Amino acid sequence: MKHLYSDFLRDKKVHSLNEAFYKRLLKAVTGSQPVPYFRKVYGNGRKIYDDHIFNTIHNDRILQIIQREPASEQPVLKGFNRDNF
């Protein structure tokens, strides 16, 4: 499996491309433009570039994209809902 944007934690430009990819994907899946649920910035206003790629709210649910660095060739998808807590 080829990993998209595998250097996203070390390169801000790659991180931004990764974020844009997931925003397009969420728009395609939900049918609406995703709007951030909370801002990913430090207290001084600078953007945080970490593994928490994007978040939004859709149908009263918070959707979060969290991407880890590639550890294997097998994809992993995890989901949580209120019943898991």
C-alpha positions as CSV (number, residue, x, y, z in Angstrom):
1,M,0.0,0.0,0.0
2,K,1.3,3.4,-0.9
3,H,1.0,6.0,1.9
4,L,-0.2,9.4,1.0
5,Y,1.7,12.3,2.5
6,S,3.8,10.0,4.7
7,D,6.1,12.9,5.5
8,F,3.3,15.1,6.9
9,L,4.7,15.4,10.5
10,R,8.1,16.8,9.2
11,D,7.0,19.1,6.4
12,K,4.4,21.8,6.9
13,K,3.6,22.0,3.2
14,V,3.0,18.2,3.1
15,H,0.8,18.5,6.2
16,S,-1.3,21.2,4.5
17,L,-1.7,19.0,1.4
18,N,-2.8,16.1,3.7
19,E,-5.3,18.4,5.4
20,A,-6.7,19.5,2.1
21,F,-7.1,15.9,1.0
22,Y,-9.2,15.0,4.0
23,K,-11.3,18.1,3.7
24,R,-12.1,17.2,0.1
25,L,-12.8,13.6,1.2
26,L,-15.2,14.8,4.0
27,K,-17.0,17.1,1.6
28,A,-17.5,14.2,-0.8
29,V,-18.8,11.9,2.0
30,T,-21.0,14.4,3.8
31,G,-22.1,16.6,0.9
32,S,-21.1,19.8,2.7
33,Q,-18.0,21.9,3.2
34,P,-16.4,20.9,6.5
35,V,-15.9,23.7,9.0
36,P,-13.5,23.2,11.8
37,Y,-15.1,22.3,15.1
38,F,-12.2,23.7,17.1
39,R,-9.1,25.7,16.1
40,K,-5.8,23.9,16.0
41,V,-3.6,26.8,17.1
42,Y,-1.3,27.6,19.9
43,G,-2.1,30.4,22.3
44,N,-0.1,32.8,20.1
45,G,-2.2,31.9,17.1
46,R,0.4,29.8,15.2
47,K,-1.1,26.7,13.6
48,I,-0.3,23.3,15.2
49,Y,1.1,20.7,12.8
50,D,0.6,17.4,14.4
51,D,-1.2,14.0,13.8
52,H,-4.6,15.5,14.5
53,I,-5.2,16.5,10.9
54,F,-8.8,18.0,10.9
55,N,-12.0,18.0,12.9
56,T,-15.6,19.1,12.0
57,I,-19.1,18.6,13.2
58,H,-21.7,16.8,11.0
59,N,-25.2,15.7,12.1
60,D,-24.5,16.6,15.7
61,R,-21.4,14.4,15.7
62,I,-17.8,15.4,15.9
63,L,-15.6,13.9,13.1
64,Q,-11.9,13.9,13.7
65,I,-9.1,12.8,11.3
66,I,-6.1,11.6,13.3
67,Q,-3.3,10.2,11.2
68,R,-0.3,8.3,12.6
69,E,3.0,7.9,10.8
70,P,3.0,4.7,8.6
71,A,3.9,1.7,10.7
72,S,2.9,-1.0,8.3
73,E,1.5,-1.6,4.8
74,Q,-1.9,-2.5,6.2
75,P,-4.4,0.4,6.6
76,V,-6.1,0.9,10.0
77,L,-9.5,2.6,10.5
78,K,-10.9,3.2,14.0
79,G,-14.2,4.7,14.9
80,F,-15.8,5.6,18.2
81,N,-19.3,6.6,19.3
82,R,-20.9,7.5,22.6
83,D,-21.5,3.8,23.4
84,N,-17.7,3.3,23.5
85,F,-17.2,5.7,26.4
